[in-house]
Amino acid sequence: MTTRILAQNIGKQFPGVRALHAVSLAVEPGEIHALLGENGAGKSTLGKIIAGVYAADAGQVLIDGAEMGTADEAAAGRLGIGIVHQEGSLVGQLSIAENVFAGRQPTGRFGRINRRAMAERTRALLAELGVTLDPSLKVAHLSPAQAQVVEIAKALSRDLKVLILDEPTAALTLNEAGRLFAVCRTLAARGVAIVYVSHRLAEIFALCHRVTVLKDGRVTGVRRVAETGQDELIRLMVGREVHFARDAGARAFGEVRLEARGIAAAPFVRGASFTVRAGEIVCLAGLVGAGRSEACEAVFGARPLDGGEVLVRGRRVRFGGPWDAMAAGIGMVPESRKDAGLFLGMDVASNVCAAVLGKVSPSGRVSAAAADALAARFVRDLRIATPSVRRPVGDLSGGNQQKVLLAKWLAMEPDVLIVDEPTRGVDVGARSEIYRLLRELAGRGMALLVVSSDLPEVLTLADRVVVMADGRTVGEIDGNAADEEGVLRLATRHTQVDAVPVLAPAA
Amino acid sequence: MKPRPVSNLALKETPAAGPAPGPSPVRAGALPRRVLLRLADSRPLMLFVLVVVLVAAMSAAYPNNFPTRFNIPAVLLNAAQNAILVTGMMLLMVAGGFDLSIGSTLALSGVWAGVVVGRWGWPAEAGLLVGLAVGAAAGLVNGLIVTRLGINALIATLATLTIYRGLTYLTAGTGVTPIGDAFKAYGQSTFLGLQMPFWVMLAVVALGAWALAETRFFRQYYFIGGNARAAKLSGIRVERLTLIGFVIMGLLAGLAGVLGASRLNSAVVSAGINVELSVITATVLGGASLKGGEGTVIGGVLGVLFIALVQNAMIINGIGIFWQNIIVGLVLLLGVSLDRFKQAHRG
């Protein structure tokens, strides 16, 4: 049996950055092979070189022993290499079937598209993946999980030999991820070689056969998953062992700073109640789509409230917009850095000052010196790795961007800070720093409401876990008594039929 | 004319013209690259150099036609209208919006001022105020359509472009001529050899440049253009500010309209046709991007000045009017591709 993918001594340089140095990778048919590494380690780049998206500067890629040749995604596709991108490649305004057969639609006479054949073949492909979806549905109407399956169906629509999945679970719930794994196993059993790019260790242990670990563009180790452990992989990724231990010391909690009483914001939030006290970290746990982010937005005035009430320090408030919430001492770090959090084209100083323009312009005139000084303080305190406060935030790594986003809100000195997914897309090293920072803030008396889909994170941080399902708060667990099973049981038990993802496991 | 000489000239001229405060180059060989990067880095600086080069070249080549006390004031007067408009357009484009209806707003304002003064016999000052109010109202309507109905600025102002032009014809038919002696004084009186519209433009530009660069209130527009959703979640009142931006744009279009009517002592129904395109060209040339988040008023004004000088140079040269359009278009492409070059070679 020839090795399905044999990448030898791949080198790749981007302007200013050496992405890969002499990296090699071997994947057998039927193998699920993980590419593990922190953000910026080069794992996505390697995946894209194998898929023909990027051309390598050095080295070669052999598919079944034959050299792949020049970089060309279409040519790679004809060789049977499919890639599911992190950022997605679907066109929202077109139907599922047209997306699956993009550019290769079955045609009849005069090049006319045979829509019936296309729909039937799409339906068959989706069925293979264990999904029932109408092929004429527009992709824009799909959930992230459903869109992901369509991406895989698109790859599968050719004679698939190699499938590259780049952070496929980033937008998926636990259930959906489980079903994706089942699909992967089915494909592997048919002989497809799967390259699974991820930085989530748990997934690698659940799914993969072997793992290649990258750090700063070099391979630091290749292991059989059965013969390695979490600590070893983390060491290979970051060069040191990292533990996310719970904070043992008990903190004293103060007054109730923020309270939501039966708040509703159609259609996502249908009755959520919780309190956050000074010095306390309350985690909102639940499946993606449970309405946690939306509940936070409603509390923050960024989403109209249809019912219930919000109390700040025991007093009922009505916020016309985020500005009112901020005046009441509430800050919110939103979930998506790129879409809702940062001004990627603007520099670090502008981003840090975005929510506190008043502070750096006391008389109405903006003082660049004051802005730079404020930003420089946070760059120092949060150890943000940036050459200067005048560097565009878009140039920084994910972890440092997240720190800039936190700095923006810390600059406001809020009494209550809502943090939606504090460590999404953040590497292990920065993650532990962010945990330490959040604990420190709570220790200084800030009330923190943290939304997280990462259960280990919830269990690490929470003084109290509030679980939401289907738009409602369904239970609370003390942070010290909480375990993954207990939280998951609450999060899934109340789920109604219409909230169950359509994605079903392959038979 | 080919675009190539422009960059050659720029290289020779900058050491004298560029006030670059950056570290001085160590080796002589590093100079052109540094200068080029510095120029690419600042659109206003690049335009400034181009304007200086153009003025110097024209003065040398046509000492009897170009640097005269008739020609220079005429160029500045012609640029005054677009410089007023570019100030408002820059504000909108920094916030990621723009307004196509300014030409029609300008005509509507001028015509209303002409009607109330010339036909109804109101005092000249009342005419000016009515013109400004009409402009602001037109901007308010644009802003409400964009922020309240959620229709994008392109479609919304494309619609009001034709609506306001229609209203202009309805209001005044073939126009109002003459409007009145008291009214025309505002546009025709001179100070230091330059007509009033120039001085009004200077005040508007100075105030606009200062406000957009320095004040907290107007800095917020950069955040809106940078990322509107993030701006809203940062407590910036995106909708209200967008609305205010459109009102300011309308007000400035109204100002340009009444000044124009006063200068000609005539309310012309066809005034300002296609002016939106040349103003947006100048704004983009001056450093704005359609995505928003960048640009300065000074850049936009230099863009207007550059275009005005190119046109003037062509006329003096006796080169046909069609070439003006071609040159301006080429310079626009050159400026924007310089940005691409900068992005690709950063870091």
Contacts between the chains, C-beta under 8 A, distances in Angstrom:
chain1	res1	chain2	res2	distance
A	15	B	344	7.0
A	15	B	345	7.2
A	15	B	346	7.8
A	15	B	347	6.7
A	16	B	347	4.2
A	300	B	233	7.7
A	302	B	232	6.9
A	302	B	233	5.8
A	321	B	232	7.4
A	321	B	235	7.7
A	321	B	237	6.6
A	322	B	232	6.4
A	322	B	233	5.6
A	322	B	234	7.3
A	322	B	235	4.9
A	323	B	235	4.2
A	323	B	236	7.6
A	323	B	237	6.1
A	325	B	235	7.9
A	326	B	235	4.5
A	332	B	233	6.6
A	334	B	230	7.6
A	334	B	233	5.4
A	339	B	227	7.7
A	339	B	229	6.0
A	339	B	230	7.6
A	340	B	227	7.8
A	340	B	229	4.8
A	340	B	230	5.4
A	340	B	233	5.6
A	341	B	230	5.6
A	341	B	233	7.4
A	342	B	227	7.0
A	342	B	230	6.2
A	343	B	223	6.1
A	343	B	226	3.6
A	343	B	227	4.9
A	343	B	230	6.0
A	343	B	231	7.7
A	343	B	293	7.1
A	344	B	226	7.7
A	344	B	227	7.2
A	345	B	226	5.8
A	345	B	293	5.5
A	345	B	294	7.4
A	346	B	222	7.1
A	346	B	223	7.6
A	346	B	226	5.1
A	346	B	293	6.8
A	350	B	222	7.5
A	350	B	223	7.6
A	350	B	226	7.9
A	354	B	223	5.6
A	354	B	230	7.4
A	354	B	231	7.3
A	354	B	234	4.5
A	354	B	236	7.7
A	355	B	234	4.3
A	355	B	235	5.7
A	357	B	216	5.0
A	357	B	219	6.3
A	357	B	220	6.7
A	358	B	216	6.7
A	361	B	215	7.4
A	361	B	216	3.8
A	361	B	219	7.6
A	364	B	215	5.6
A	364	B	216	5.4
A	364	B	217	6.9
A	365	B	214	5.1
A	365	B	215	6.0
A	365	B	216	7.1
A	366	B	214	6.0
A	366	B	215	6.8
A	366	B	216	5.5
A	366	B	219	5.2
A	395	B	347	6.6
A	408	B	234	7.2
